[in-house]
Amino acid sequence: MVKPIVHEFNSQQELIAAASDLKAKGIHEDNLYVLSHEKDDTRDLADNADISTIGLKEEGLGTALSNVFESRGDELRKKMTEMGLSDVEADQYEKRLDMGKILLIVKDEDKVTNMP
């Protein structure tokens, strides 16, 4: 699995603009994932930016079921590790989410950045 690239934003507008730019560069919306500390905010942002959330397809059934019994922080860290981030990275990004940051997790961005 190729490690995803994570972009961090302070506002919804910044994230939506970045997602739009990445889609214009050829990254499919199925390879763009938004993550914020609040579940409702994550869903709203995904709808507004026309991108994905980390769901059952990415997590797998076992992780999705165990998340029901986890704290939000544990759930967020598990989602990030299922996407290919290390435990240390997931912990660092979860702390950033606690501070109100919004994450855009991008799979296949290397295909765009390496294009001639």
Secondary structure as GFF3:
##gff-version 3
##sequence-region A 1 116
A	DSSP	beta_strand	5	9	.	.	.	ID=ss1
A	DSSP	alpha_helix	12	24	.	.	.	ID=ss2
A	DSSP	three_ten_helix	29	31	.	.	.	ID=ss3
A	DSSP	beta_strand	32	35	.	.	.	ID=ss4
A	DSSP	alpha_helix	39	49	.	.	.	ID=ss5
A	DSSP	beta_strand	52	53	.	.	.	ID=ss6
A	DSSP	alpha_helix	56	59	.	.	.	ID=ss7
A	DSSP	alpha_helix	61	67	.	.	.	ID=ss8
A	DSSP	alpha_helix	72	82	.	.	.	ID=ss9
A	DSSP	alpha_helix	87	98	.	.	.	ID=ss10
A	DSSP	beta_strand	102	106	.	.	.	ID=ss11
A	DSSP	alpha_helix	109	113	.	.	.	ID=ss12
###
